Amino acid sequence: MTKHLADQPRTQGTARLREFLKQERAASVHPAIRSLHSQPKTRDDASRKTSEYARIARGQTT
């Protein structure tokens, strides 16, 4: 009498865990993206002036 299919030893090793972790990482949002989304949406005058000074320093006049 032969063994049942469920009685056979598993040969997958860590492949099942690796595939599960790959799917979980792909489904979640990267922490860097999460921090970018949590930044303020509006600019204050100080940051606008800084960006304008940097633009002028780079030589862009328009």
Secondary structure per residue as TSV (DSSP state, phi and psi in degrees):
chain	resnum	aa	ss	phi	psi
A	1	M	-	360.0	132.3
A	2	T	-	-90.4	161.6
A	3	K	-	-73.1	153.1
A	4	H	-	-72.0	155.6
A	5	L	G	-58.0	-36.3
A	6	A	G	-71.5	-19.1
A	7	D	G	-83.9	-2.8
A	8	Q	S	-79.2	145.3
A	9	P	-	-69.2	148.5
A	10	R	-	-77.4	138.1
A	11	T	-	-112.0	6.4
A	12	Q	-	-73.7	-33.1
A	13	G	T	69.2	-126.3
A	14	T	T	-97.0	7.4
A	15	A	H	-63.7	-37.8
A	16	R	H	-65.6	-44.9
A	17	L	H	-63.9	-41.2
A	18	R	H	-61.9	-43.2
A	19	E	H	-66.8	-38.9
A	20	F	H	-61.9	-46.1
A	21	L	H	-64.8	-36.9
A	22	K	H	-62.4	-42.3
A	23	Q	H	-68.1	-38.9
A	24	E	H	-65.8	-41.3
A	25	R	H	-66.5	-37.5
A	26	A	H	-69.8	-29.7
A	27	A	H	-82.1	-22.7
A	28	S	S	-92.5	165.2
A	29	V	-	-90.9	134.9
A	30	H	-	-65.0	142.4
A	31	P	H	-58.3	-32.9
A	32	A	H	-65.9	-39.7
A	33	I	H	-66.5	-40.0
A	34	R	H	-61.8	-40.2
A	35	S	H	-71.0	-33.2
A	36	L	H	-65.8	-37.2
A	37	H	H	-70.7	-24.4
A	38	S	T	-87.2	-4.1
A	39	Q	S	-71.4	155.4
A	40	P	-	-62.0	146.2
A	41	K	S	-86.3	-22.6
A	42	T	S	-105.5	156.9
A	43	R	-	-105.5	142.7
A	44	D	-	-92.6	175.2
A	45	D	H	-64.7	-33.4
A	46	A	H	-64.8	-43.3
A	47	S	H	-72.4	-31.3
A	48	R	H	-66.5	-41.9
A	49	K	H	-64.1	-41.2
A	50	T	H	-61.6	-42.9
A	51	S	H	-67.9	-34.8
A	52	E	H	-67.7	-42.7
A	53	Y	H	-62.7	-40.6
A	54	A	H	-64.9	-39.0
A	55	R	H	-64.1	-44.0
A	56	I	H	-65.9	-39.3
A	57	A	H	-64.7	-30.4
A	58	R	T	-76.4	-11.2
A	59	G	T	95.5	10.0
A	60	Q	-	-90.4	118.9
A	61	T	-	-102.8	-9.5
A	62	T	-	-114.5	360.0
